[in-house]
Amino acid sequence: MTAAPIAPSHLHGVMRRYGRYLPLTDQTPLISLGEGTTPLVRSRGIEQRAGVGALYYKLEMCNPTGSFKDRGMVVAVAKAVESGARALMCASTGNTSASAAAYAAHLGMDAFVVVPDGKIAMGKLAQTVMYGAQILAIDGNFDDALRIAREATDKHNIALVNSVNPHRIAGQKTAAFEIVDDLGEAPDLLCIPVGNAGNITAYWKGFTEYAEYGRATRHPKMMGFQAAGAAPIVQGTPVADPKTVASAIRIGNPASWQSATAARDESGGAIQAVTDDEILEAQRLMAAEDGIFCEPASAASVAGLLKLRRDGLNLQEMTVVCVITGSGLKDPDTAMQTTPRLIHLPADLAAIERALKWG
Ligand SMILES: *Cc1c(COP(=O)(O)O)cnc(C)c1O
């Protein structure tokens, strides 16, 4: 008798791990591309630099398409399938489109993605192209794209899979569950970039639900960070023409604005702005001192932590988690604009020894 092979797909995915906390029914297909269960990695360099008691990175760049979007997308797509949808649509600054396109491909569905023309980072566009989505590149920004996607999905029988879809938030809240499961308790602070504000909403939902279920005895202060040129929540008014190098948070009128400020206020946290220079410096420091290469938007969480420290917050007794939302490989063009330590040489050792002054 031969033993049945172990099918790894039965062991992973946020719907299998946390299904009892998700809006699933017997009809929901338990699909997965291996999302969730991402590493919580202790910092060495930045922890010291910022004087933090214990600093961890929640490495959401380790999700199958390289960003946290997969965690919510898998639930949104499964629920769309359950409701009979044959096609998906989203507006995107890049990562949502990559994620939606991947799950659509996995299920043989059509994906339509609406993106600001010429404003999508190279890696994200390459993924979306390869997964075979129909890319609608509009002459407008993300906020315009979301308006059009909402209108289109109201009118046509297509599932909208932006974070205005509550199943996206439900899936994304599982990241907070994982942090508590790994640490055994909620951290003191959660630092997170804020764009359309779905993710800060989802983490807060996750932390508060886990406390209600008795899995944690407290919740973190939610510290959200927007880019200075795209900081509507900080300024208290929409930004008509948002500008920042961090394309994933280049959003002027966040859909989850109200729930983001609720998360901030109920947790005793804050939402602040960090400049593009601070973002790029944090991105470089994380790579050079911790060995973690994230995309610019993700570095806003670490830029924000460094700013809190500069502003005099004592972090010595604290456990802090920074959410690292997406991979640095998503945006190679921005990375290559820093000065590379690169020397062009003939192919022999002597030339290398001369260049390095090794005698
Ligand atoms: C989508 C995204 C964000 C912003 O998340 P919101 O839920 O829109 O606030 C931040 N970083 C990366 C890498 C993203 O893809």
PDBQT file of the ligand as one rigid body, heavy atoms in Angstrom, charges set to zero:
ROOT
HETATM    1  C1  LIG A 401      -0.831  48.973  -0.882  1.00  0.00    +0.000 C 
HETATM    2  C2  LIG A 401       0.482  49.263  -0.257  1.00  0.00    +0.000 A 
HETATM    3  C3  LIG A 401       0.627  50.163   0.821  1.00  0.00    +0.000 A 
HETATM    4  C4  LIG A 401      -0.511  50.964   1.354  1.00  0.00    +0.000 C 
HETATM    5  O1  LIG A 401      -1.504  50.196   1.964  1.00  0.00    +0.000 OA
HETATM    6  P1  LIG A 401      -2.968  50.795   2.161  1.00  0.00    +0.000 P 
HETATM    7  O2  LIG A 401      -3.796  49.677   2.621  1.00  0.00    +0.000 OA
HETATM    8  O3  LIG A 401      -3.376  51.324   0.816  1.00  0.00    +0.000 OA
HETATM    9  O4  LIG A 401      -2.844  51.911   3.150  1.00  0.00    +0.000 OA
HETATM   10  C5  LIG A 401       1.864  50.308   1.384  1.00  0.00    +0.000 A 
HETATM   11  N1  LIG A 401       2.938  49.645   0.916  1.00  0.00    +0.000 NA
HETATM   12  C6  LIG A 401       2.848  48.797  -0.120  1.00  0.00    +0.000 A 
HETATM   13  C7  LIG A 401       4.070  48.100  -0.595  1.00  0.00    +0.000 C 
HETATM   14  C8  LIG A 401       1.620  48.565  -0.739  1.00  0.00    +0.000 A 
HETATM   15  O5  LIG A 401       1.547  47.728  -1.771  1.00  0.00    +0.000 OA
ENDROOT
TORSDOF 0
